[in-house]
């Protein structure tokens, strides 16, 4: 978790849970605070799913803990045995994420040694924490993974473009390059997590509109192109410099990567609708990605001992370009459908007005 809204909301949810517990004069309010910490989730859908799952697993865990306390009292070996049973049940129900908080409930309930009134109080504290986190998450700065994804992807591409443009020329210090590459990997991983959140919310929380589904396809391909760009960096680092170098080959590879990075930038501008029509198409014609592969095979794979390494690098660059071309076509199709939809809405509005 990075510093941001989720961290702030976790603190507020813990505060709310503690205040509610004290207002109800419940003992050991810290259990409610712990439950609120566990229950804070990065999206509305996950908050709702976690809320439902925790109600089920905590109820089951409380019942098992109550029965265990009545039969075995609160002996340490009995507490451990009940914890094992609860973990097995959660795993069989595929609710691994709920194990931690459910075990907190089990420990709190078994402390009562079979006294159901005391056990009910402990169980209620866990529910107060879960409900507090759920309410804070949906009412205060509700998570917006789509806004976060769109806001972050441009900066991630800028980072990728810098590394791609200096990979072949080897201008950046090695320790700096590795640190920047590690940061890029973390950023792309963070983007992947946000995309999964968008996918969950659109496909499971509510029935998505057709335009939203199209957007999701575009976002997925945008993320895929970033992964392919990262694969180019990996291929260059692992194989290019060990595959025999020449000034002409360095210039040719570096020039083509530069063109791909420029085309990637133009696609982002097209996504933001900042380009004139056909701008990206003319740019792509200048790239001629297939010709790049032919030239590499004919001109630069001269020595058999270097052929495999050079082929791996060239293939990674070619695949990056191919995925950019696919993203470009998806954007064309998406904008065309959006224009048709807007025209239909405009026509329908005029028809109703008449």
Secondary structure, 3 states (H helix, E strand, C coil): CCCCHHHHHHHHHHHHHHHHHHHCCCCCCHHHHHHHHHHCCCCHHHHHHHHHHHHHHHHHHHHHHHHHHHHHCCCHHHHHHHHHHHHHHHHHCCCHHHHHHHHHHHHHHHCCCCCHHHHHHHHHHHHHHHHHHHHHHHHCCCCCHHHHHHHHHHHHHHHHHHHHHHHCCCCCCHHHHHHHHHHHHHHHHHHHHHHHHHHHHHHHHCCCCHHHHHHHHHHHHHHHHHHHHHHHHHHHHHHHCCCCCCHHHHHHHHHHHHHHHHHHHHHHHHHCCCCCCCHHHHHHHHHCHHHHHHHHHHHHCCCHHHHHHHHHHHHHHHHHHHHHHHHHHHHHHHHHHHHHHHHHHHHHHHHHHC
